[in-house]
Every structure is written in C-alpha cells, then in structure tokens.
C-alpha cells in the first residue's frame, strides 16, 4: 500500500507538506523524508506519537532507545514499519521535531492506495517550515519561567493564613556552629 501524509504546523499558517511512502517503510524512513522536506538538519532527538480519538496522544515511536521500564512497550523508528500502527485513512500522528520546546507537526494519513513504492517522495511543498530549533531567548519568551503574574508582592502570603512566629519551635533540631 502507498500512504499519503499531509503535514501541517500550528506555528506557520501556510506551511504544508505532502509525502508519499510505502506502508512497509519504517518510521525512520518517514522521519528522513520530513527532515528533507523541511530542510532540517539530522542532529535532533525526534519522535512520532500515534494519536487516538482525534489528537489524543497514544503510542510513541522514538528515534533512539529510551530507558523505559519493562512494563511499557518501546518502539524505535528504525525497527518499526508504518503499517505496524497505521492502517486507516484520516489517522493522526504527531512528529516532535524540537523536544526541548515540545514543538510538533500535525500529520494526517490523508489517503491509502494500492501499490508499492521503492522510495518515499515529497509530492507537495507549500510555505516555509518553522525554524527547527528555538534558541534559549525564544524559549523563554514562549514559556517564561517567571511571569509578572507569578511575582508575589511583599504583602502576599504564599502560605495563606498568617504564621505566628511563637508557634515555630526549633526544639529538637540539631543546629551546629558550622564545624563538623
């Protein structure tokens, strides 16, 4: 079978890629085509996530073996065929291309047709791909560690009720004079 995927981004409105690939190709083959279609370097940790019921995250397929417990099934891109998880048109996947900032492409298996193909190909390329990796300043501007609303005023009490210092006892604590 030949799978046709449509790839979009929530960061760049007019970005879209279409890729056709054989259903027996691996997720790694698909990964390499996405990198090529976006002109990305192959120097980042990436993963695919199979979605269920729309865009709800399901099974993850990683680029490298992750240290997971034996209770969790682990799938590696080079060892996993697309057909192992994908069989229905309109099925959704997420492709995480920037792990640190948790940035993803939204992918839909837009059509399935009979046949085989030796190598996958990029069949449509529209718009410029988002920057592959955000620099540290951009990450902070997207997800600030401390925002203005997080800063407490001197009057604010982070513990709720007022604390009576007489209720605090240091009895039983071993307080040394700094010598060991």
C-alpha positions as CSV (number, residue, x, y, z in Angstrom):
1,X,0.0,0.0,0.0
2,X,1.1,3.6,-0.6
3,X,0.4,6.1,2.2
4,X,0.0,9.8,1.5
5,X,0.6,12.0,4.5
6,X,-0.3,15.7,5.0
7,X,1.9,17.6,7.4
8,X,1.0,21.0,8.9
9,X,2.3,23.2,11.7
10,X,0.4,25.4,14.2
11,X,3.3,27.9,14.0
12,X,3.3,28.8,10.3
13,X,-0.1,29.2,8.8
14,X,0.7,28.5,5.1
15,X,3.2,25.6,5.8
16,X,2.1,22.2,4.4
17,X,4.0,19.2,3.1
18,X,2.7,16.0,1.4
19,X,4.7,12.9,1.5
20,X,4.0,9.5,-0.2
21,X,5.7,6.5,1.2
22,X,5.3,2.7,1.1
23,X,3.3,1.3,4.1
24,X,6.2,-1.1,4.8
25,X,8.7,1.7,5.1
26,X,10.0,2.4,8.6
27,X,9.2,5.4,10.7
28,X,12.9,6.2,10.3
29,X,12.4,6.4,6.5
30,X,9.4,8.8,7.1
31,X,11.5,10.8,9.6
32,X,14.3,11.3,7.0
33,X,11.7,12.5,4.4
34,X,10.3,15.0,6.8
35,X,13.8,16.4,7.5
36,X,14.4,16.6,3.8
37,X,11.0,18.3,3.1
38,X,11.7,20.9,5.8
39,X,15.4,21.3,5.1
40,X,16.2,20.4,8.7
41,X,19.5,19.0,10.0
42,X,19.6,15.5,11.3
43,X,21.0,16.4,14.7
44,X,18.0,16.5,17.0
45,X,16.2,13.9,19.0
46,X,12.7,13.4,17.5
47,X,9.7,11.1,17.9
48,X,6.4,10.2,16.4
49,X,3.3,9.8,18.5
50,X,0.3,7.8,17.3
51,X,-2.9,9.7,18.1
52,X,-6.2,8.1,19.1
53,X,-9.6,9.7,19.0
54,X,-8.5,12.8,17.2
55,X,-5.3,14.2,18.6
56,X,-5.1,12.3,21.9
57,X,-1.6,11.0,22.4
58,X,-1.1,7.3,22.2
59,X,2.0,5.1,21.5
60,X,5.3,6.9,21.0
61,X,8.0,5.7,18.5
62,X,11.4,7.2,19.3
63,X,14.5,7.8,17.2
64,X,16.7,6.3,19.9
65,X,16.1,3.6,22.5
66,X,14.8,5.2,25.7
67,X,15.4,3.7,29.1
68,X,11.9,2.6,30.0
69,X,10.5,0.0,32.3
70,X,9.7,-3.5,31.1
71,X,6.0,-2.7,31.7
72,X,6.0,-0.2,28.8
73,X,6.4,-1.3,25.1
74,X,9.2,0.6,23.5
75,X,9.3,1.2,19.7
76,X,12.3,2.5,17.7
77,X,11.9,4.2,14.3
78,X,14.4,2.1,12.5
79,X,12.7,-1.1,13.7
80,X,9.0,-0.1,13.3
81,X,7.1,-0.2,10.0
82,X,4.4,2.4,9.3
83,X,1.9,-0.4,8.8
84,X,2.5,-1.7,12.3
85,X,0.5,1.3,13.7
86,X,-1.2,2.9,10.7
87,X,-4.0,1.4,8.7
88,X,-6.9,3.8,8.4
89,X,-7.3,7.0,6.4
90,X,-7.6,10.1,8.5
91,X,-5.5,8.6,11.2
92,X,-3.4,11.2,13.1
93,X,0.2,11.4,14.3
94,X,2.4,14.0,15.9
95,X,6.0,14.4,14.9
96,X,8.0,16.1,17.7
97,X,10.9,17.9,16.0
98,X,12.0,20.1,18.9
99,X,11.9,18.1,22.1
100,X,13.1,20.9,24.4
101,X,10.3,23.3,23.3
102,X,7.9,20.4,22.7
103,X,7.2,21.7,19.1
104,X,5.4,19.3,16.8
105,X,4.0,18.8,13.3
106,X,0.4,17.6,12.9
107,X,0.3,14.7,10.5
108,X,-2.7,13.0,8.9
109,X,-2.7,9.8,6.8
110,X,-4.8,11.5,4.1
111,X,-5.1,8.6,1.7
112,X,-4.1,5.0,1.1
113,X,-3.9,3.5,-2.3
114,X,-2.9,0.1,-3.7
115,X,0.6,-0.4,-4.9
116,X,4.2,-0.2,-3.7
117,X,7.0,2.2,-4.0
118,X,10.7,1.7,-3.5
119,X,11.4,5.1,-2.0
120,X,9.2,7.7,-0.5
121,X,8.9,11.1,-2.1
122,X,7.8,14.7,-1.2
123,X,4.8,15.4,-3.5
124,X,3.9,18.8,-2.3
125,X,5.7,21.6,-0.5
126,X,4.0,24.8,0.4
127,X,5.3,27.6,2.7
128,X,8.4,27.8,4.7
129,X,9.0,25.3,7.5
130,X,9.2,26.7,11.0
131,X,12.7,27.2,12.5
132,X,13.9,23.7,13.5
133,X,15.1,24.6,17.0
134,X,14.4,27.7,19.0
135,X,17.2,29.5,20.8
136,X,17.1,29.9,24.5
137,X,15.8,33.5,24.4
138,X,12.9,32.4,22.2
139,X,12.1,29.6,24.5
140,X,11.9,32.0,27.4
141,X,9.7,34.3,25.5
142,X,7.3,31.4,24.7
143,X,7.4,29.9,28.1
144,X,8.7,32.3,30.7
145,X,9.9,30.8,33.9
146,X,8.5,33.6,36.0
147,X,5.8,35.9,34.6
148,X,4.7,39.2,36.0
149,X,1.6,37.5,37.5
150,X,3.8,35.0,39.3
151,X,5.8,37.6,41.2
152,X,4.5,38.0,44.7
153,X,4.0,41.3,46.3
154,X,5.6,41.9,49.8
155,X,2.0,41.9,51.2
156,X,1.2,38.5,49.7
157,X,1.3,35.5,52.0
158,X,2.2,32.4,50.0
159,X,1.0,30.1,52.8
160,X,-2.5,31.5,53.2
161,X,-3.0,32.1,56.9
162,X,-0.8,34.3,58.9
163,X,2.0,32.5,60.7
164,X,2.6,33.2,64.3
165,X,6.3,33.2,65.0
166,X,5.7,32.0,68.5
167,X,4.3,28.7,67.1
168,X,7.6,27.9,65.4
169,X,9.9,25.8,67.6
170,X,13.4,24.9,66.9
171,X,13.5,22.4,69.7
172,X,14.8,19.1,68.6
173,X,16.8,20.5,65.7
174,X,20.5,19.9,65.7
175,X,21.9,23.3,64.9
176,X,25.7,23.3,64.8
177,X,28.1,26.2,64.8
178,X,29.4,25.3,61.3
179,X,32.0,22.8,62.4
180,X,31.7,19.2,61.5
